[in-house]
Amino acid sequence: MNMNKYETVYIINSELGEESIQAIIEKFKDMIESAGQLEAIEEWGNKRLSYPVKDKNDGYYVLVHYSAPPEFPRELERVFKITDGILKFLTVRRDD
C-alpha cells in the first residue's frame, strides 16, 4: 500500500475542559491508527493564538506525525471541519 508521511497540527477550544480535550485527541488518534500508522503525538498544550479564531484567544495545540494513504488527509480534514471544538487545523506532507 502506498503510504505518505504527514504532519497535522490542530487547535482545540481550550474552554472545553481537560476531559473533552482528551476525548477529541483520542478520537483523532484512533482515526489515524485505523487508516495508517501513528508515529508521534505531541500535546503542546494551551497557547495564546496569534489572532482571535471563532472569538477565542487561546487554544490547545496538538501535533501529530503519521503515515497514511494519500487520500486520508482529505478525510481527516473533513472530520475536523464537522467536529465541535476544533478551531483550526493544517496538514502538510513530509518528505523525510
N, CA, C and O of each residue as an XYZ file, in Angstrom:
384
protein
N       0.838     -1.182      0.000
C       0.000      0.000      0.000
C       0.884      1.246      0.000
O       1.880      1.320      0.718
N       0.501      2.205     -0.809
C       1.264      3.448     -0.908
C       0.967      4.350      0.299
O      -0.172      4.762      0.515
N       2.003      4.644      1.072
C       1.826      5.476      2.264
C       2.722      6.699      2.157
O       3.880      6.602      1.751
N       2.172      7.851      2.526
C       2.954      9.080      2.609
C       3.080      9.482      4.065
O       2.273      9.086      4.906
N       4.107     10.278      4.352
C       4.287     10.792      5.712
C       3.630     12.161      5.801
O       3.780     12.998      4.910
N       2.894     12.377      6.900
C       2.189     13.641      7.094
C       2.428     14.180      8.498
O       2.809     13.464      9.425
N       2.186     15.465      8.599
C       2.254     16.165      9.888
C       0.993     17.023      9.942
O       0.741     17.817      9.035
N       0.210     16.867     10.994
C      -1.005     17.668     11.162
C      -0.943     18.358     12.510
O      -0.649     17.739     13.533
N      -1.223     19.645     12.490
C      -1.369     20.368     13.755
C      -2.817     20.829     13.807
O      -3.363     21.334     12.827
N      -3.432     20.642     14.983
C      -4.795     21.137     15.138
C      -4.933     21.817     16.485
O      -4.207     21.521     17.434
N      -5.890     22.744     16.542
C      -6.093     23.551     17.744
C      -7.506     23.301     18.241
O      -8.482     23.442     17.503
N      -7.591     22.924     19.520
C      -8.871     22.631     20.156
C      -9.243     23.811     21.053
O      -8.378     24.416     21.687
N     -10.517     24.127     21.101
C     -11.010     25.167     22.002
C     -10.632     24.802     23.438
O     -11.104     23.796     23.968
N      -9.777     25.623     24.069
C      -9.281     25.284     25.409
C     -10.348     25.457     26.490
O     -10.147     25.033     27.628
N     -11.476     26.073     26.148
C     -12.553     26.240     27.131
C     -13.363     24.961     27.328
O     -14.231     24.907     28.200
N     -13.088     23.934     26.530
C     -13.863     22.689     26.619
C     -13.576     21.910     27.899
O     -14.420     21.136     28.351
N     -12.412     22.103     28.480
C     -12.057     21.339     29.677
C     -11.228     20.120     29.319
O     -11.277     19.624     28.194
N     -10.470     19.647     30.290
C      -9.488     18.581     30.082
C     -10.105     17.296     29.524
O      -9.546     16.697     28.605
N     -11.239     16.870     30.061
C     -11.840     15.599     29.605
C     -12.260     15.667     28.150
O     -12.004     14.738     27.385
N     -12.904     16.760     27.760
C     -13.355     16.904     26.373
C     -12.172     17.010     25.420
O     -12.198     16.446     24.326
N     -11.137     17.732     25.835
C      -9.935     17.865     25.003
C      -9.304     16.493     24.781
O      -8.954     16.141     23.655
N      -9.160     15.729     25.848
C      -8.561     14.391     25.722
C      -9.424     13.471     24.866
O      -8.899     12.631     24.135
N     -10.746     13.624     24.951
C     -11.651     12.801     24.128
C     -11.459     13.115     22.646
O     -11.469     12.209     21.812
N     -11.285     14.398     22.317
C     -11.062     14.787     20.915
C      -9.722     14.238     20.430
O      -9.634     13.705     19.324
N      -8.675     14.368     21.253
C      -7.353     13.848     20.873
C      -7.440     12.343     20.622
O      -6.882     11.836     19.649
N      -8.138     11.637     21.501
C      -8.291     10.183     21.377
C      -9.056      9.824     20.099
O      -8.713      8.859     19.415
N     -10.087     10.601     19.784
C     -10.886     10.359     18.579
C     -10.005     10.423     17.330
O     -10.071      9.543     16.472
N      -9.182     11.467     17.234
C      -8.350     11.607     16.037
C      -7.190     10.618     16.047
O      -6.752     10.174     14.986
N      -6.691     10.269     17.215
C      -5.645      9.246     17.316
C      -6.185      7.916     16.776
O      -5.521      7.249     15.982
N      -7.375      7.541     17.205
C      -7.985      6.287     16.735
C      -8.226      6.317     15.236
O      -8.015      5.324     14.539
N      -8.673      7.476     14.746
C      -8.948      7.603     13.312
C      -7.667      7.408     12.487
O      -7.674      6.711     11.473
N      -6.570      8.033     12.933
C      -5.296      7.909     12.223
C      -4.786      6.469     12.288
O      -4.308      5.930     11.290
N      -4.889      5.850     13.466
C      -4.397      4.473     13.623
C      -5.201      3.487     12.772
O      -4.655      2.480     12.319
N      -6.480      3.759     12.550
C      -7.292      2.831     11.759
C      -6.963      2.930     10.266
O      -7.172      1.976      9.517
N      -6.443      4.102      9.833
C      -6.174      4.301      8.403
C      -4.696      4.153      8.055
O      -4.355      3.814      6.921
N      -3.825      4.404      9.020
C      -2.395      4.403      8.727
C      -1.582      4.027      9.939
O      -1.981      3.182     10.740
N      -0.433      4.667     10.064
C       0.478      4.349     11.152
C       0.825      5.629     11.908
O       1.404      6.559     11.348
N       0.467      5.659     13.172
C       0.754      6.811     14.026
C       2.216      6.756     14.440
O       2.688      5.722     14.913
N       2.936      7.858     14.267
C       4.346      7.906     14.651
C       4.543      8.639     15.974
O       5.306      8.188     16.827
N       3.853      9.772     16.147
C       4.015     10.546     17.381
C       2.869     11.540     17.543
O       2.330     12.064     16.569
N       2.514     11.781     18.803
C       1.568     12.850     19.132
C       2.256     13.740     20.151
O       2.725     13.267     21.186
N       2.315     15.020     19.856
C       2.879     15.987     20.806
C       1.763     16.932     21.219
O       1.192     17.641     20.390
N       1.461     16.934     22.514
C       0.485     17.894     23.022
C       1.258     19.114     23.494
O       1.977     19.065     24.491
N       1.098     20.202     22.766
C       1.802     21.433     23.131
C       1.044     22.185     24.218
O       1.597     23.081     24.855
N      -0.198     21.833     24.428
C      -0.987     22.448     25.493
C      -1.580     23.792     25.102
O      -1.630     24.155     23.927
N      -2.033     24.525     26.129
C      -2.679     25.816     25.900
C      -1.668     26.866     25.481
O      -0.618     27.035     26.103
N      -2.010     27.557     24.421
C      -1.160     28.651     23.939
C      -2.074     29.779     23.488
O      -3.221     29.562     23.098
N      -1.537     30.981     23.554
C      -2.261     32.153     23.058
C      -2.239     32.107     21.532
O      -1.200     31.842     20.926
N      -3.383     32.365     20.920
C      -3.459     32.406     19.460
C      -2.913     33.739     18.964
O      -2.996     34.745     19.670
N      -2.359     33.755     17.759
C      -1.807     34.988     17.174
C      -2.909     36.017     16.944
O      -2.686     37.224     17.036
N      -4.090     35.517     16.646
C      -5.247     36.379     16.412
C      -6.472     35.574     16.838
O      -6.435     34.343     16.828
N      -7.554     36.252     17.212
C      -8.745     35.503     17.650
C      -9.288     34.593     16.541
O      -9.369     34.991     15.379
N      -9.652     33.381     16.918
C     -10.257     32.421     15.995
C     -11.586     32.013     16.605
O     -11.632     31.505     17.726
N     -12.677     32.237     15.861
C     -14.021     31.936     16.372
C     -14.224     32.573     17.747
O     -14.782     31.952     18.652
N     -13.765     33.815     17.894
C     -13.875     34.603     19.129
C     -13.104     34.019     20.309
O     -13.400     34.342     21.460
N     -12.126     33.168     20.041
C     -11.286     32.591     21.114
C      -9.881     33.165     20.985
O      -9.384     33.396     19.883
N      -9.246     33.391     22.147
C      -7.883     33.927     22.164
C      -6.839     32.865     22.504
O      -5.645     33.075     22.288
N      -7.287     31.726     23.036
C      -6.382     30.652     23.427
C      -6.849     29.354     22.779
O      -8.021     29.199     22.438
N      -5.912     28.429     22.618
C      -6.268     27.121     22.077
C      -5.313     26.061     22.589
O      -4.203     26.363     23.027
N      -5.760     24.812     22.530
C      -4.944     23.671     22.949
C      -4.364     23.048     21.682
O      -5.091     22.496     20.856
N      -3.036     23.147     21.545
C      -2.355     22.715     20.323
C      -1.945     21.251     20.402
O      -1.461     20.785     21.433
N      -2.145     20.528     19.294
C      -1.732     19.129     19.195
C      -1.056     18.929     17.836
O      -1.589     19.323     16.799
N       0.132     18.306     17.862
C       0.868     17.990     16.635
C       0.923     16.473     16.485
O       1.254     15.761     17.433
N       0.599     15.981     15.291
C       0.593     14.542     15.039
C       1.465     14.234     13.825
O       1.341     14.886     12.789
N       2.343     13.245     13.952
C       3.138     12.724     12.837
C       2.603     11.330     12.523
O       2.424     10.510     13.423
N       2.349     11.068     11.243
C       1.807      9.759     10.876
C       2.081      9.448      9.408
O       2.424     10.327      8.617
N       1.918      8.172      9.069
C       1.967      7.719      7.677
C       0.576      7.221      7.330
O      -0.074      6.539      8.122
N       0.126      7.579      6.114
C      -1.221      7.183      5.716
C      -1.319      7.185      4.192
O      -0.469      7.760      3.512
N      -2.366      6.537      3.653
C      -2.591      6.584      2.209
C      -2.847      8.028      1.759
O      -3.300      8.848      2.557
N      -2.566      8.343      0.502
C      -2.680      9.723      0.015
C      -4.072     10.342      0.157
O      -4.193     11.562      0.266
N      -5.121      9.518      0.157
C      -6.472     10.082      0.253
C      -6.902     10.369      1.698
O      -7.923     11.022      1.917
N      -6.139      9.890      2.677
C      -6.556     10.020      4.076
C      -6.612     11.464      4.602
O      -7.580     11.803      5.283
N      -5.632     12.327      4.325
C      -5.697     13.692      4.884
C      -6.982     14.442      4.537
O      -7.478     15.224      5.348
N      -7.523     14.212      3.349
C      -8.775     14.871      2.969
C      -9.904     14.434      3.900
O     -10.708     15.258      4.337
N      -9.963     13.131      4.202
C     -10.989     12.617      5.109
C     -10.773     13.153      6.528
O     -11.729     13.530      7.205
N      -9.526     13.184      6.970
C      -9.211     13.710      8.300
C      -9.678     15.159      8.417
O     -10.291     15.534      9.416
N      -9.394     15.966      7.413
C      -9.781     17.374      7.451
C     -11.295     17.541      7.367
O     -11.843     18.481      7.942
N     -11.976     16.643      6.660
C     -13.443     16.686      6.612
C     -14.007     16.489      8.024
O     -14.947     17.176      8.425
N     -13.427     15.548      8.772
C     -13.900     15.283     10.137
C     -13.528     16.434     11.069
O     -14.306     16.772     11.961
N     -12.345     17.048     10.880
C     -12.002     18.239     11.671
C     -13.085     19.308     11.505
O     -13.518     19.919     12.482
N     -13.521     19.528     10.255
C     -14.498     20.592      9.971
C     -15.833     20.370     10.661
O     -16.508     21.335     11.017
N     -16.230     19.110     10.857
C     -17.540     18.839     11.462
C     -17.447     18.505     12.951
O     -18.455     18.161     13.568
N     -16.250     18.600     13.536
C     -16.077     18.305     14.955
C     -16.156     19.590     15.772
O     -15.363     20.510     15.574
N     -17.117     19.645     16.688
C     -17.225     20.806     17.578
C     -15.969     20.898     18.430
O     -15.470     19.887     18.925
N     -15.465     22.100     18.596
C     -14.302     22.296     19.449
C     -12.999     22.440     18.678
O     -11.998     22.867     19.253
N     -12.983     22.098     17.403
C     -11.769     22.287     16.598
C     -11.780     23.711     16.053
O     -12.701     24.106     15.338
N     -10.746     24.477     16.398
C     -10.664     25.868     15.942
C      -9.971     25.977     14.591
O     -10.453     26.670     13.695
N      -8.838     25.293     14.444
C      -8.069     25.345     13.193
C      -7.294     24.045     13.043
O      -7.091     23.308     14.009
N      -6.863     23.777     11.810
C      -6.031     22.594     11.552
C      -5.236     22.837     10.291
O      -5.627     23.631      9.435
N      -4.113     22.144     10.187
C      -3.276     22.242      8.996
C      -2.538     20.922      8.837
O      -1.952     20.406      9.789
N      -2.571     20.381      7.626
C      -1.849     19.144      7.327
C      -0.840     19.418      6.222
O      -1.164     20.049      5.215
N       0.376     18.941      6.415
C       1.393     19.040      5.382
C       2.030     17.670      5.170
O       2.153     16.873      6.100
N       2.428     17.415      3.935
C       3.135     16.175      3.622
C       4.605     16.365      3.909
O       5.188     17.382      3.532
N       5.217     15.387      4.579
C       6.644     15.456      4.891
C       7.424     14.648      3.870
O       6.964     13.609      3.396
N       8.598     15.134      3.542
C       9.481     14.424      2.612
C      10.762     14.007      3.325
O      11.853     14.462      2.980
N      10.619     13.135      4.325
C      11.856     12.740      5.025
C      12.067     11.243      5.046
O      13.059     10.767      5.597
